[in-house]
Amino acid sequence: NFMTNTKHDNRLQTSFCITINFEKDSPNGSRVFRAMCELIEAFQRFDNNLLQSLETTVKPVILLENVEAGSIKTWMKQAITGVLQGADDDSLKKGEWKAVLGNYLMQAKYLALHFLENKTEITSTKEIEVLEGELVEAAERTEINKLPFYQPINKKQLVEDLANITNTTKYLTSGDNVTYDSPYGAVQVNTTFHMSPEQIEALITDTAITSTSPMMIKIKRPDFLGNSQWEFRYDGRTIAAKISDSVWLAEYQKGNIVLRPQDALVVVMETTVRFDHDREVIGTDYKILQVLQVLPKTEQTQLNFLESGNPANLQESLLKPALSTESPLISLKPKTE
């Protein structure tokens, strides 16, 4: 039942309230304000992601209305900025679409927090599909599904937003709690739910495709211990990769291989691209199987010149010894339950 709860403050018609009940006379009082600030920011990101498929000029905003003493009670007004073109529904054409979107966003936050009650993590995509279904029903009730270009939030983004929201409570102690009060009821923010980025990607991954290919990558940040990922520049972006070439790593750690700023590596790279159930890319992992050559900056210039003239011959001369023909370069690995 999503009728307005009349027991609450009249401001709840267009606003919501975040209340942090904190342990009196406890140390580190700034923790309460950090939690409040980060929770408001997490709600704002959730709103943005819920409406990201709409026109770029349409933006949800959360406006500060009031802060009350005692328990820290912050009143926030749910608002929308921008201009919407092409609305078909009469109520939306009349300009009521901003109120409709605002109500949907307050309802979505309530549904998300209610879904998280008594959960410590999400272990199956079937669990998150329950919340996805509730958000779709909310979109149908408020008729925002009639808005041009509207699309439901994707699964990975939804789980990330849930983790971001609950992660804001990390500053609080066992004697503190947070309540979200809205036109759709009050619900506590779960302080025990936690999912790391690695857990989220493992949950969402349906299929992974692994390929092996030669690459020339510029060193951005080396790992001096040899146990973590290095950062490289490739194709105009930063990538992180772990080097599994133990022979090369041993020589590097002994000081027999000297690396200077802007040096590059010619490597055999294993790339794993992970897809969700909708066949959307959700992440890419890189692992260096073999380091073939260290290229100082001067040699990179020569290499780029030669590559522009005859890239096939250059690649073959540099990389042929490292590529094994005994194993496939591409493998498809469906997720196993």
C-alpha positions in Angstrom: 0.0 0.0 0.0 1.7 3.2 -1.2 -0.9 5.7 0.1 0.7 8.7 1.9 1.2 8.0 5.6 -0.8 10.7 7.3 0.8 10.1 10.7 3.9 11.9 9.5 4.7 15.5 9.0 2.8 17.3 6.2 6.2 18.1 4.6 6.4 14.4 3.5 4.0 15.2 0.6 7.0 16.5 -1.4 10.0 15.7 0.9 11.8 13.0 2.8 13.6 13.1 6.1 16.8 11.4 7.2 17.1 10.9 10.9 20.3 9.7 12.7 19.7 8.7 16.3 23.1 8.8 17.8 24.5 7.6 21.1 24.6 10.6 23.5 28.0 11.7 24.9 29.8 9.4 22.5 33.3 10.4 21.1 34.1 11.4 17.5 30.9 13.4 17.0 31.8 14.3 13.5 31.1 10.7 12.4 27.3 11.5 12.5 27.7 14.4 10.1 30.0 12.4 7.8 27.4 9.7 7.6 24.6 12.2 6.9 26.6 13.9 4.1 27.6 10.7 2.4 24.1 9.3 2.6 22.6 12.4 0.9 25.2 12.1 -1.8 24.5 8.4 -2.2 20.8 9.1 -2.6 21.6 11.7 -5.2 23.7 9.2 -7.2 20.9 6.7 -6.9 18.4 9.3 -8.2 20.7 10.1 -11.1 21.1 6.5 -12.1 17.4 5.8 -11.9 16.7 8.6 -14.4 19.9 8.3 -16.5 18.1 7.2 -19.6 16.0 10.4 -19.8 17.0 13.5 -21.7 20.3 15.0 -20.6 18.6 18.2 -19.4 16.4 16.4 -16.9 18.2 16.1 -13.6 17.0 15.1 -10.1 18.1 17.4 -7.3 17.8 17.1 -3.5 17.3 20.4 -1.8 18.0 21.0 1.9 14.9 22.2 3.7 15.7 22.0 7.4 18.0 20.5 10.0 16.6 19.8 13.4 18.4 19.3 16.7 18.1 16.4 19.1 18.6 13.5 16.9 20.1 14.8 13.7 17.0 15.2 11.5 17.5 16.5 7.9 14.6 17.4 5.7 15.3 17.2 2.0 12.9 18.3 -0.8 12.8 16.0 -3.8 12.9 18.2 -7.0 13.6 17.9 -10.7 15.2 20.5 -13.0 15.2 20.7 -16.8 12.8 20.5 -19.7 11.2 17.3 -21.0 10.2 17.0 -24.6 7.8 14.5 -26.2 5.7 13.5 -23.2 2.6 11.6 -24.4 0.6 11.4 -21.2 -1.8 14.4 -20.6 -0.7 14.9 -17.0 2.9 14.9 -18.0 2.2 17.5 -20.8 0.7 19.8 -18.2 4.0 20.1 -16.4 3.2 17.6 -13.6 6.0 15.3 -14.7 8.4 16.8 -12.2 6.2 15.9 -9.3 5.7 12.5 -10.8 9.4 11.9 -11.1 10.0 13.2 -7.6 7.4 10.9 -6.1 8.9 7.9 -8.0 12.4 8.7 -6.7 11.2 8.9 -3.1 9.3 5.6 -3.6 12.4 4.0 -5.1 14.6 4.9 -2.2 12.0 3.4 0.2 11.8 0.2 -1.8 15.6 -0.1 -2.0 16.0 0.3 1.8 13.1 -2.0 2.5 14.6 -4.6 0.3 17.9 -4.4 2.2 16.3 -5.1 5.6 18.0 -8.0 7.4 20.4 -8.6 4.5 24.2 -8.8 4.9 24.8 -9.4 1.1 23.2 -10.5 -2.1 24.2 -13.9 -3.3 22.0 -14.5 -6.3 20.8 -12.4 -9.2 17.3 -13.7 -8.5 17.4 -11.7 -5.2 18.1 -8.4 -7.0 15.4 -9.2 -9.6 12.8 -8.9 -6.8 13.8 -5.3 -6.3 14.0 -4.7 -10.0 10.5 -5.9 -10.4 9.3 -3.6 -7.6 11.0 -0.6 -9.2 9.3 -1.4 -12.5 5.9 -1.6 -10.8 6.6 1.8 -9.1 7.4 3.2 -12.6 4.1 1.9 -13.9 2.2 3.2 -10.9 3.6 6.7 -11.3 3.5 6.3 -15.1 7.1 7.5 -15.6 7.5 4.5 -17.9 5.5 6.7 -20.4 8.3 9.3 -20.4 10.4 9.4 -23.6 13.5 7.2 -23.5 12.8 5.9 -20.0 14.7 2.6 -19.2 14.9 0.8 -15.9 18.2 1.0 -14.0 20.6 -1.8 -14.9 21.4 -4.6 -12.5 25.1 -3.7 -11.8 24.3 -0.1 -11.2 21.5 -1.0 -8.9 23.6 -3.2 -6.7 26.4 -0.6 -6.7 24.0 2.0 -5.5 22.7 -0.3 -2.7 26.3 -0.8 -1.5 27.0 2.9 -1.7 24.0 3.8 0.4 24.7 1.3 3.2 28.4 2.0 3.1 27.7 5.5 4.4 26.9 4.0 7.8 30.5 2.9 8.3 31.1 6.0 10.5 28.4 5.1 12.9 28.7 3.1 16.1 26.6 0.2 17.3 24.5 2.7 19.4 23.6 4.7 16.3 20.9 4.1 13.7 19.5 5.9 10.6 15.9 6.2 9.4 14.5 7.2 6.0 11.1 8.8 6.3 9.0 9.3 3.2 5.4 9.5 1.9 5.6 5.7 1.6 6.6 5.0 5.2 9.7 4.9 7.4 12.5 2.3 7.1 15.9 2.0 8.8 19.1 2.0 6.7 20.8 -1.4 7.0 24.2 -1.0 8.7 25.2 -4.6 8.2 24.9 -5.0 4.4 28.2 -4.9 2.6 29.4 -5.9 -0.9 32.8 -5.1 -2.4 33.2 -4.2 -6.0 34.6 -7.7 -6.6 31.6 -9.3 -5.1 29.3 -7.2 -7.2 31.0 -8.1 -10.4 31.0 -11.8 -9.5 27.3 -11.6 -8.8 26.4 -9.9 -12.0 28.7 -11.8 -14.4 27.0 -14.3 -16.6 29.6 -14.9 -19.3 33.4 -14.2 -19.6 35.4 -14.1 -22.8 39.1 -14.5 -22.5 41.6 -13.7 -25.3 45.3 -13.4 -25.7 47.0 -10.8 -27.8 50.3 -8.8 -28.1 50.2 -5.2 -26.7 52.6 -2.3 -26.2 51.7 -0.5 -23.0 53.3 2.5 -21.3 54.2 2.1 -17.6 52.3 4.6 -15.4 52.8 3.2 -12.0 54.9 0.0 -11.3 54.5 -2.3 -8.4 57.7 -2.5 -6.5 56.7 -5.5 -4.4 55.6 -7.6 -7.4 52.4 -8.8 -5.8 49.9 -6.2 -6.9 48.6 -4.7 -10.1 50.6 -2.3 -12.2 49.1 0.7 -13.9 49.7 1.3 -17.6 48.5 3.6 -20.3 47.0 2.0 -23.4 44.8 3.4 -26.1 44.4 6.7 -24.3 43.2 5.2 -21.0 44.6 3.7 -17.8 44.4 0.0 -17.3 45.5 -2.1 -14.3 47.2 -5.5 -14.9 49.0 -8.0 -12.8 52.3 -9.5 -14.2 52.3 -13.3 -14.0 55.7 -13.6 -15.8 57.6 -14.8 -12.7 61.0 -15.0 -14.5 60.8 -11.3 -15.6 59.5 -10.2 -12.2 62.4 -11.9 -10.5 64.9 -10.1 -12.6 63.1 -6.8 -12.1 63.1 -7.3 -8.3 66.8 -8.2 -8.3 67.5 -4.8 -10.0 68.7 -6.5 -13.2 65.9 -4.7 -15.2 65.8 -0.9 -14.8 62.6 1.0 -15.6 62.5 4.7 -16.2 59.5 7.2 -16.4 57.6 6.7 -19.7 59.2 3.4 -20.5 56.9 0.9 -22.2 56.6 -2.9 -22.2 55.9 -5.2 -25.1 53.8 -8.0 -23.6 51.5 -10.9 -24.3 48.3 -9.8 -22.6 45.4 -12.0 -21.5 42.2 -9.9 -21.5 39.0 -11.2 -19.9 35.8 -9.3 -20.7 32.8 -10.0 -18.5 29.2 -9.7 -19.6 25.9 -9.7 -17.6 22.7 -11.5 -18.5 21.7 -8.8 -21.0 25.1 -9.2 -22.7 26.3 -5.8 -21.6 30.0 -5.4 -20.7 30.4 -5.0 -17.0 34.1 -5.2 -16.6 37.5 -6.1 -18.2 40.4 -7.7 -16.5 44.0 -7.7 -17.8 46.9 -10.1 -17.0 50.4 -10.0 -18.5 51.4 -13.5 -19.3 54.9 -12.7 -20.7 57.0 -9.5 -20.9 58.9 -9.6 -24.2 60.7 -6.3 -24.2 61.3 -3.0 -22.3 61.1 -0.1 -24.6 62.7 3.2 -23.6 61.0 6.4 -24.8 63.4 6.9 -27.7 62.8 3.4 -29.0 59.0 3.9 -28.7 59.3 6.7 -31.2 61.1 4.5 -33.6 58.7 1.7 -33.0 55.7 3.9 -33.7 57.3 5.1 -37.0 58.0 1.6 -38.1 54.6 0.4 -37.0 52.9 3.0 -39.2 54.8 1.7 -42.2 54.4 -2.0 -41.8 52.5 -3.0 -38.6 52.1 -6.7 -39.6 55.8 -7.4 -40.0 56.7 -5.4 -36.9 54.2 -7.3 -34.8 55.3 -10.6 -36.2 59.0 -9.9 -35.5 58.4 -8.8 -31.9 55.8 -11.3 -30.8 56.0 -14.5 -32.8 58.3 -16.3 -30.3 55.9 -15.6 -27.4 52.7 -16.8 -28.9 51.9 -20.4 -28.6 49.9 -22.1 -31.3 49.0 -25.0 -29.1 46.2 -23.3 -27.2 43.3 -21.2 -28.4 43.7 -17.4 -28.2 40.0 -16.9 -27.3 37.9 -18.9 -24.8 34.3 -18.5 -23.7 33.5 -19.3 -20.1 29.8 -19.3 -19.0 29.2 -18.6 -15.4 28.6 -21.8 -13.4 26.2 -21.7 -10.5 
